[in-house]
């Protein structure tokens, strides 16, 4: 027997229990939960908020996702799979470093301000402060941000190896600078910045990055 806690009370979910398959499309209800978490954060999204947006019962939520924490993890993973305005993964393509970050940052500016979903980045500024019982979730989201920072660092190091970034560039410091740009754009998008305004921020960031090109 697994005890799963929600916002109000503990609920019991029988591990491995068999039954009818959920009468809903998992990706559809997950998208609804994703947008609720995206808009209100983890602590700010109650089980009642989530089930209302997903149009399912609490029992169905727990049967399908086991807990609010697991639902949040799946919602974050779905967020990471969302289509980008400029498709593909620039970090794995045979393009130069500045072009890589230009594509990533411009995609971010467009996504953060798109009208069809909540503003900002679901990961960049997620769970910065939380209740002590939700620290595991905070650590999980922090690990995703650190993964992005490592990705940025590795791409700049690759640029140094391939010869389009100066050999004396501090890859870790530049990666943190670009990470700060992403987080700042997320906050400004939540505060009403437009796509054009964020693209201007991207231009400034790329100008700084170009100082380190060969």
C-alpha positions as CSV (number, residue, x, y, z in Angstrom):
1,X,0.0,0.0,0.0
2,X,1.4,3.4,-1.0
3,X,0.3,6.5,0.9
4,X,0.2,9.5,-1.4
5,X,-0.3,12.9,0.1
6,X,-2.1,15.7,-1.7
7,X,-2.8,19.3,-0.6
8,X,-5.5,18.4,1.8
9,X,-5.3,14.8,3.0
10,X,-3.5,11.5,2.4
11,X,-5.0,9.2,-0.2
12,X,-4.4,5.5,-0.5
13,X,-3.4,4.0,-3.8
14,X,-3.0,0.3,-4.2
15,X,0.3,-0.4,-6.0
16,X,-0.1,-2.5,-9.1
17,X,-3.9,-2.5,-8.9
18,X,-5.5,-3.6,-12.2
19,X,-8.6,-2.0,-13.6
20,X,-10.1,-0.4,-16.6
21,X,-7.7,1.9,-18.6
22,X,-8.2,5.6,-18.0
23,X,-11.1,7.0,-20.1
24,X,-9.0,10.0,-21.3
25,X,-6.1,10.8,-23.6
26,X,-3.0,10.9,-21.3
27,X,-1.2,13.6,-23.3
28,X,-4.3,15.8,-23.4
29,X,-4.9,15.8,-19.7
30,X,-1.1,16.1,-19.1
31,X,-1.1,19.3,-21.3
32,X,-3.8,20.7,-19.1
33,X,-1.9,19.9,-15.9
34,X,1.3,21.3,-17.5
35,X,-0.4,24.7,-18.2
36,X,-1.8,24.8,-14.7
37,X,1.6,24.2,-13.1
38,X,3.2,26.6,-15.6
39,X,0.8,29.4,-14.6
40,X,0.6,28.8,-10.9
41,X,3.7,26.9,-9.9
42,X,3.9,23.6,-8.0
43,X,2.8,24.9,-4.6
44,X,0.2,27.2,-6.1
45,X,-1.6,24.4,-8.0
46,X,-3.9,22.4,-5.8
47,X,-5.4,19.0,-6.6
48,X,-8.7,20.8,-7.1
49,X,-7.1,23.2,-9.6
50,X,-5.4,20.3,-11.5
51,X,-8.5,18.1,-11.7
52,X,-10.6,21.0,-12.9
53,X,-8.2,21.8,-15.7
54,X,-7.7,18.2,-16.6
55,X,-11.5,17.4,-16.4
56,X,-10.9,14.2,-14.4
57,X,-11.6,13.1,-10.9
58,X,-9.0,13.0,-8.1
59,X,-9.3,9.3,-8.2
60,X,-8.4,9.2,-11.9
61,X,-5.5,11.5,-11.3
62,X,-4.0,9.3,-8.6
63,X,-4.7,6.1,-10.6
64,X,-3.0,7.5,-13.7
65,X,-0.1,9.5,-12.2
66,X,0.2,8.2,-8.6
67,X,0.9,11.6,-7.0
68,X,1.0,15.3,-7.6
69,X,4.8,15.1,-7.6
70,X,4.8,12.5,-10.4
71,X,2.2,14.4,-12.4
72,X,4.5,17.5,-12.1
73,X,7.5,15.5,-13.3
74,X,5.6,14.2,-16.3
75,X,4.3,17.7,-17.1
76,X,7.8,19.1,-17.0
77,X,8.9,16.3,-19.4
78,X,6.1,17.1,-21.7
79,X,7.0,20.8,-21.6
80,X,10.5,19.8,-22.7
81,X,9.1,17.9,-25.7
82,X,7.0,20.8,-26.9
83,X,7.6,21.8,-30.5
84,X,9.9,24.8,-31.1
85,X,9.3,27.6,-33.6
86,X,12.6,26.7,-35.2
87,X,12.6,22.9,-35.0
88,X,15.6,20.6,-34.4
89,X,18.3,20.6,-31.8
90,X,20.9,23.3,-32.5
91,X,23.2,21.9,-29.9
92,X,23.8,18.7,-31.9
93,X,23.9,20.2,-35.3
94,X,27.0,21.1,-37.4
95,X,26.7,24.9,-36.9
96,X,28.9,27.5,-35.2
97,X,28.5,28.4,-31.6
98,X,26.8,31.8,-32.1
99,X,24.3,30.3,-34.5
100,X,23.5,27.6,-32.0
101,X,22.7,30.1,-29.2
102,X,21.0,32.4,-31.5
103,X,18.5,29.7,-32.5
104,X,18.1,28.6,-28.9
105,X,17.6,32.1,-27.5
106,X,15.2,33.2,-30.3
107,X,13.1,30.1,-29.8
108,X,13.0,30.9,-26.1
109,X,11.9,34.5,-26.7
110,X,9.1,33.3,-28.9
111,X,7.9,30.5,-26.7
112,X,8.0,32.6,-23.5
113,X,5.7,35.2,-25.0
114,X,3.4,32.9,-27.1
115,X,-0.3,33.7,-26.5
116,X,-1.5,30.1,-26.5
117,X,0.0,29.1,-23.2
118,X,1.3,30.7,-19.9
119,X,4.2,33.2,-20.2
120,X,7.8,32.6,-19.3
121,X,9.7,29.3,-19.0
122,X,8.2,26.5,-17.0
123,X,11.7,25.4,-15.8
124,X,13.9,28.5,-15.6
125,X,12.0,30.1,-12.7
126,X,10.1,27.1,-11.4
127,X,10.0,26.2,-7.7
128,X,12.6,28.7,-6.6
129,X,10.9,28.8,-3.2
130,X,8.7,26.0,-1.8
131,X,7.3,24.4,1.3
132,X,9.8,22.1,3.0
133,X,7.8,19.0,2.2
134,X,8.3,19.8,-1.5
135,X,12.1,20.0,-1.5
136,X,12.4,16.8,-3.6
137,X,10.5,18.6,-6.4
138,X,12.7,21.7,-6.0
139,X,15.8,19.6,-6.3
140,X,14.5,17.9,-9.4
141,X,13.8,21.2,-11.1
142,X,17.1,22.6,-10.0
143,X,18.8,19.5,-11.6
144,X,17.1,20.3,-14.9
145,X,18.4,23.9,-14.8
146,X,21.9,22.5,-14.1
147,X,21.6,20.1,-17.0
148,X,21.0,23.1,-19.3
149,X,24.0,24.9,-17.8
150,X,26.1,21.9,-18.5
151,X,24.8,21.8,-22.0
152,X,25.7,25.4,-22.5
153,X,29.2,24.9,-21.1
154,X,29.8,21.9,-23.3
155,X,28.7,23.7,-26.4
156,X,31.0,26.6,-25.7
157,X,33.9,24.2,-25.0
158,X,33.1,22.5,-28.4
159,X,33.3,25.9,-30.0
160,X,36.8,26.4,-28.5
161,X,37.8,23.0,-29.8
162,X,36.4,23.6,-33.3
163,X,38.1,27.0,-33.4
164,X,35.1,29.5,-33.6
165,X,35.5,30.6,-30.0
166,X,38.7,32.1,-28.6
167,X,40.8,29.5,-26.7
168,X,41.0,31.8,-23.6
169,X,37.2,32.1,-23.3
170,X,35.8,31.1,-19.9
171,X,33.2,28.5,-21.0
172,X,31.6,28.1,-17.6
173,X,31.3,31.8,-17.0
174,X,29.8,32.4,-20.5
175,X,27.4,29.6,-20.0
176,X,26.2,31.1,-16.7
177,X,25.8,34.5,-18.5
178,X,23.6,32.9,-21.2
179,X,21.7,31.0,-18.5
180,X,21.0,34.2,-16.7
181,X,19.7,35.7,-20.0
182,X,17.2,32.8,-20.3
183,X,16.0,33.2,-16.7
184,X,15.7,36.9,-17.0
185,X,13.7,36.7,-20.2
186,X,11.4,34.2,-18.5
187,X,10.7,36.7,-15.6
188,X,10.3,39.6,-18.0
189,X,7.8,37.6,-20.2
190,X,5.8,36.9,-17.1
191,X,5.8,40.7,-16.4
192,X,4.5,41.4,-19.9
193,X,7.5,41.8,-22.1
194,X,6.7,41.3,-25.8
195,X,8.4,39.0,-28.3
196,X,10.1,41.9,-29.9
197,X,11.4,43.2,-26.6
198,X,12.9,39.8,-25.7
199,X,14.4,39.5,-29.2
200,X,16.2,42.8,-28.5
201,X,17.6,41.2,-25.3
202,X,18.7,38.2,-27.4
203,X,20.6,40.6,-29.8
204,X,22.5,42.1,-26.8
205,X,23.4,38.7,-25.5
206,X,24.6,37.6,-28.9
207,X,26.7,40.8,-29.3
208,X,28.4,39.8,-26.0
209,X,29.0,36.3,-27.2
210,X,30.5,37.5,-30.4
211,X,33.2,39.2,-28.5
212,X,34.6,35.7,-27.9
213,X,34.5,34.5,-31.5
214,X,37.6,34.1,-33.6
